[in-house]
Amino acid sequence: MNRAEAPLIEVDRLVRHFDVSPPLLNRLFEGGRRRILKAVDGVSFAIRRGETFSLVGESGCGKSTVARLMVGLYRPTGGDIRFEGMEIGGREGSANRKLVQRRMQMIFQDPYASLNPRWRVRDIVAEPIRAREGRLPAAVLAERVGGLLRQVGLASADGEKYPHEFSGGQRQRISIARALAGKPEFLVADEPTSALDVSVQAQILNLMRDLQRQFGLTYLFISHNLAVVYHVSDRVGVMYLGQLVEVAAVKALFGRPRHPYTRLLLDALPDLEMSGRGRTPVAGEVPSPIDPPSGCTFHPRCPHADARCRGERPRFHVHGEAMVACHAVEEGRI
């Protein structure tokens, strides 16, 4: 396998649990038990250099937790994260993570909350440059910051302003400029357009695609907006209750979804072509990740569930162009 075909980053059986138990004294006197929230529960996928891999699913499915695990904001409870084959996930990978940390950056959902309101834009964008390269002559640093702002469609003079002087779309452009300042290879975009108007969303998405082509960036794109995912992705992973249920190339997933949950998600999209085909909206509520259902966690909402689904957790199998974790698909019942 050559360098272009090898994964840039991959996760293997990634797990992240959060202890949400009441305080110890409350448990002792009130007879409560420890409560563990299984935010990510055994997720595996790989992202090739230069591609956009998207994670989709309902709110609370764990996709943002996966993003934070990959950039080191959370430490895994279990499993591996490998960057160019180097383990960077757990305590044993901390030394390796320091070597690759600057090669990955994150763009957050809220462009105002992620920018320091007391700093001028020039200082916000310059911070990663200083962290990466140390002290630089003021003229050199100003030119670098001005160039980054121009790359994302702003003016060099905007560096003198504060974040509150910009619109939401402009603030997200500043966030992207800050991310690019560290010269990353891997960018994690966590719902980067959900707080923006639809017309502004298109501008930001087009900018991200142009930058990807220009710099050869690799993206992990987190979203619950399937229309956005369709236009930006090469491959898509569908998450449900902390687990991946389907992974496929974007056209295969949207053209012939395999997993019942993926089908229900796509049925919830507006039928702009007015095809008249039957549609089944996603019914029910996502169960609590503190006490997930046995077997296939989707079985309480699945129209194809049987006794095996209720008792045995499905494993990934290849079905056509997709990887699917579903007993009904494996047995040919759907």
C-alpha positions in Angstrom: 0.0 0.0 0.0 1.5 3.3 -1.1 1.4 6.5 1.0 -1.6 7.9 -0.9 -3.7 4.8 -0.3 -2.7 4.3 3.4 -5.1 5.9 6.0 -3.9 9.2 7.4 -5.8 8.6 10.6 -7.8 5.6 11.9 -9.7 4.6 15.0 -10.1 1.0 16.1 -12.8 -0.1 18.6 -12.8 3.4 20.1 -14.5 3.8 23.4 -15.3 6.8 25.6 -17.4 6.5 28.7 -18.3 9.3 31.2 -19.0 8.7 34.8 -22.2 10.7 35.5 -22.8 9.1 38.9 -24.1 11.1 41.9 -21.5 12.0 44.4 -20.2 9.1 46.6 -22.0 10.3 49.7 -25.3 10.5 47.9 -24.8 7.0 46.7 -23.9 5.7 50.1 -26.9 7.4 51.9 -29.5 7.1 49.1 -28.5 3.7 47.9 -27.8 4.8 44.3 -25.4 3.1 41.9 -22.7 4.3 39.6 -24.0 5.6 36.3 -21.8 5.3 33.2 -22.7 7.2 30.0 -21.5 5.2 27.0 -20.9 8.1 24.6 -18.8 6.1 22.1 -18.9 2.4 22.3 -16.6 0.5 19.9 -16.3 2.7 16.8 -13.8 1.8 14.0 -13.1 3.6 10.7 -10.2 5.0 8.7 -9.8 8.2 6.7 -7.6 8.3 3.7 -5.3 11.2 2.9 -7.2 14.0 1.0 -10.7 12.7 1.5 -13.7 13.9 3.5 -15.2 11.4 5.8 -18.5 12.5 7.5 -20.2 11.2 10.6 -24.0 11.7 10.8 -26.7 10.8 13.2 -29.2 12.3 15.6 -28.2 14.5 18.4 -26.5 12.6 21.2 -25.3 9.7 19.0 -21.6 10.4 19.9 -20.3 11.9 16.7 -18.9 15.1 18.4 -17.3 13.0 21.1 -15.5 11.0 18.4 -14.2 14.3 17.0 -12.9 15.5 20.3 -11.2 12.2 21.0 -9.4 12.3 17.6 -7.9 15.8 18.3 -7.0 15.0 21.9 -9.6 17.0 23.8 -10.8 13.8 25.4 -8.7 10.7 26.3 -10.2 7.4 25.2 -11.6 4.9 27.7 -10.5 2.2 25.3 -9.5 1.4 21.8 -6.8 3.0 19.5 -6.3 6.1 17.5 -3.5 6.0 15.0 -2.1 8.8 12.9 0.1 7.5 10.0 0.3 4.3 12.0 1.4 5.9 15.2 -0.8 5.3 18.3 -1.8 8.7 19.7 -4.9 7.8 21.8 -4.2 6.5 25.3 -1.6 7.3 27.9 1.0 5.2 26.0 0.4 7.4 22.9 0.9 10.7 24.6 4.5 11.1 23.4 3.4 10.4 19.8 0.5 12.8 20.1 2.9 15.6 20.9 4.7 14.9 17.6 1.5 15.0 15.5 -0.7 17.4 17.5 0.1 20.4 15.3 -0.7 18.5 12.2 -4.4 18.4 13.2 -6.9 21.3 14.0 -10.5 21.6 14.8 -13.3 24.0 13.6 -16.0 24.3 16.2 -19.8 24.7 15.8 -20.2 28.1 17.4 -17.8 30.6 15.8 -18.3 33.2 18.4 -17.9 31.0 21.5 -14.7 29.5 20.1 -13.0 33.0 19.5 -11.6 35.0 22.4 -13.8 38.2 22.4 -11.0 40.2 24.1 -8.5 39.5 21.4 -8.2 41.2 18.0 -8.5 39.0 15.0 -4.8 39.4 14.2 -3.9 37.9 17.6 -6.4 35.0 17.3 -5.0 34.0 13.9 -1.4 34.6 14.9 -1.6 32.4 18.1 -1.0 29.0 16.2 1.8 30.5 14.3 3.6 31.7 17.5 3.0 28.3 19.1 4.4 26.5 16.1 7.3 28.7 15.1 8.1 30.9 18.2 8.7 34.6 18.0 8.8 36.1 14.5 9.5 39.6 13.3 6.3 41.7 13.6 6.3 42.5 9.8 6.6 38.8 8.9 3.8 37.8 11.3 1.5 40.5 10.1 2.1 39.4 6.5 1.3 35.8 7.4 -1.9 36.7 9.2 -3.0 39.0 6.4 -2.4 36.3 3.9 -4.5 33.8 5.9 -7.3 36.3 6.2 -7.3 36.9 2.4 -7.3 33.1 1.8 -10.6 32.8 3.6 -12.2 35.8 1.9 -11.6 38.5 4.4 -9.4 41.6 4.2 -6.0 42.1 5.8 -7.4 45.1 7.6 -10.0 42.9 9.4 -7.2 41.8 11.6 -7.5 45.0 13.6 -11.2 44.2 14.6 -12.7 42.2 17.3 -14.9 39.1 16.8 -18.1 40.8 17.8 -17.7 43.2 14.8 -18.3 40.3 12.3 -21.3 38.3 11.2 -21.6 34.6 12.0 -20.2 33.6 8.6 -17.3 35.9 8.9 -16.5 34.6 12.3 -16.4 31.1 11.0 -14.0 32.3 8.3 -11.8 33.6 11.1 -12.0 30.2 12.8 -10.9 28.5 9.5 -8.0 31.0 9.1 -6.9 30.2 12.7 -7.0 26.5 11.9 -5.0 26.9 8.7 -2.4 29.0 10.6 -1.0 25.9 12.1 -0.5 24.3 8.6 -2.5 21.2 9.5 -3.0 18.1 7.3 -6.1 16.9 9.1 -9.1 19.2 10.0 -12.0 18.2 12.2 -15.1 20.3 11.4 -17.8 19.8 14.1 -21.1 21.1 12.7 -19.2 24.1 11.2 -22.3 25.5 9.4 -25.2 24.6 11.7 -25.3 28.1 13.4 -25.3 29.9 10.0 -28.0 31.0 7.6 -28.4 28.7 4.6 -26.9 31.1 2.1 -23.9 31.6 4.4 -23.6 27.8 4.9 -23.0 27.4 1.1 -20.2 30.0 1.2 -18.4 28.3 4.0 -18.7 24.8 2.5 -17.4 26.1 -0.8 -14.5 27.7 0.9 -13.7 24.5 2.8 -13.7 22.5 -0.5 -11.5 25.1 -2.2 -9.0 25.0 0.7 -9.0 21.2 0.6 -8.1 21.1 -3.1 -5.5 23.9 -2.6 -3.7 22.4 0.4 -4.6 18.6 0.1 -6.4 18.7 3.5 -8.1 15.6 5.0 -11.5 16.3 6.7 -13.6 14.6 9.4 -16.9 16.4 8.9 -19.5 16.1 11.7 -23.1 17.0 10.9 -26.7 16.0 11.3 -27.6 17.8 8.1 -27.8 15.1 5.4 -28.1 17.6 2.5 -24.8 19.2 3.5 -23.2 15.8 4.0 -24.2 14.7 0.5 -22.4 17.7 -1.1 -19.2 17.6 0.9 -18.4 14.0 1.6 -16.5 11.2 -0.1 -17.6 8.6 2.5 -20.1 8.6 5.3 -20.4 6.8 8.6 -23.9 6.7 10.2 -23.8 6.6 14.0 -26.5 5.5 16.4 -26.2 5.5 20.2 -22.4 5.6 20.3 -21.9 3.0 17.5 -21.4 3.0 13.8 -24.2 1.1 12.0 -23.2 1.8 8.3 -20.2 3.1 6.4 -20.3 3.7 2.6 -19.3 6.0 -0.2 -21.7 8.9 -0.3 -23.4 8.0 -3.5 -23.9 4.4 -2.5 -25.3 5.4 0.9 -27.7 8.0 -0.5 -28.6 5.9 -3.5 -29.1 2.5 -1.7 -29.0 2.8 2.1 -28.8 -0.6 3.7 -29.3 -0.2 7.5 -32.9 0.4 8.6 -31.7 3.5 10.6 -30.0 5.0 7.6 -33.2 4.4 5.5 -35.3 6.1 8.2 -32.9 9.1 8.3 -33.1 9.5 4.5 -36.9 9.1 4.5 -37.0 12.2 6.8 -35.5 14.3 4.0 -37.9 16.4 1.9 -38.9 14.6 -1.3 -38.2 17.5 -3.7 -38.8 15.3 -6.8 -42.3 14.4 -5.5 -41.7 10.8 -6.5 -44.7 9.6 -4.5 -42.9 6.7 -2.9 -43.8 5.6 0.6 -41.8 7.3 3.3 -41.4 6.2 7.0 -40.3 9.0 9.4 -37.9 8.2 12.2 -40.2 7.1 15.0 -39.6 7.0 18.7 -36.8 8.6 20.8 -33.1 7.7 21.1 -32.7 5.5 24.2 -30.4 6.7 27.0 -26.7 6.0 26.5 -26.6 5.4 30.3 -28.8 2.3 29.9 -28.8 1.3 26.2 -30.9 -1.5 24.9 -29.5 -5.0 24.7 -28.4 -6.6 21.4 -28.8 -4.1 18.5 -29.4 -0.8 20.2 -31.7 0.3 17.4 -34.1 -2.7 17.8 -36.7 -0.8 19.9 -37.3 1.6 16.9 -36.6 -0.9 14.1 -39.6 -2.3 12.0 -37.5 -5.4 11.2 -36.3 -6.4 14.7 -36.6 -10.0 15.9 -35.4 -12.0 18.8 -31.8 -12.1 17.5 -31.8 -8.4 17.2 -32.9 -8.0 20.8 -30.3 -10.4 22.2 -27.1 -10.2 20.0 -25.1 -7.1 19.0 -24.6 -7.2 15.2 -21.1 -7.0 13.7 -20.0 -5.2 10.5 -20.3 -7.2 7.3 -19.7 -6.1 3.7 -22.9 -5.7 1.7 -22.3 -4.4 -1.8 -20.5 -1.1 -1.5 -21.3 -0.7 2.2 -20.2 -2.0 5.6 -23.4 -2.6 7.6 -24.0 -3.8 11.2 -27.5 -5.3 11.0 -28.8 -8.8 11.5 -31.8 -8.2 9.1 -29.5 -7.1 6.3 -27.1 -10.0 7.0 -29.9 -12.6 6.8 -31.5 -11.0 3.7 -34.7 -10.0 5.5 -34.5 -6.5 4.0 
